[in-house]
Each structure stands twice: as structure tokens, then as C-alpha cells.
Amino acid sequence: MVNYLLMIVASVAGIVVLDEDPSSVSPQEWILFAVMAYSTVGLLRKLQEFIRDNT
């Protein structure tokens, strides 16, 4: 679960660093957004599994 959190934080940091023009989105930002979305889904699945196993 920590890996997913670190990927989300790294993606957000990368988007902030790569954001040169606030009026448009670069391809690199889209890739980092996809990584962030993938990590969020993975984190939610792990949390759901953790809750299911501990109830």
C-alpha cells in the first residue's frame, strides 16, 4: 500500500514540476495522471481487501 501512496505523491509532484503552461496539459502530465489514477485504483483495492480480511 505504501508503494501506491508513493506513486501518487510522485505523480502529483511531477505534474507540479512539469506544469509550464497552466492553460494546457502536456503529454507528460497525462502520463503522470494515468499513473496516479492506476495507483489510486490499486490503493482502493488493497484497502478493500484489508477491510474484508479484518472484519
RALINZI-V52146 format. One record per backbone hydrogen bond with DSSP energy under -1.0 kcal/mol. NH is the residue of the N-H (numbers start at 0). CO is the residue of the C=O. E is the energy in kcal/mol with one decimal. If there is no record, write none. Layout:
<<NH:CO:E> <NH:CO:E>>
This chain:
<<4:0:-2.0> <5:1:-2.7> <6:2:-2.2> <7:3:-2.2> <8:4:-2.5> <9:5:-2.6> <10:6:-2.2> <11:7:-2.4> <12:8:-2.5> <13:9:-2.4> <14:10:-2.5> <15:11:-2.3> <16:12:-2.3> <17:13:-2.7> <19:17:-1.7> <23:20:-1.7> <29:25:-1.8> <30:26:-2.1> <31:27:-2.4> <32:28:-2.3> <33:29:-2.3> <34:30:-2.3> <35:31:-2.4> <36:32:-2.6> <37:33:-2.6> <38:34:-2.4> <39:35:-2.2> <40:36:-2.3> <41:37:-2.4> <42:38:-2.6> <43:39:-2.5> <44:40:-2.2> <45:41:-2.3> <46:42:-2.6> <47:43:-2.4> <48:44:-2.4> <49:45:-2.6> <50:46:-2.6> <51:47:-2.4> <52:48:-2.4> <53:49:-1.4>>
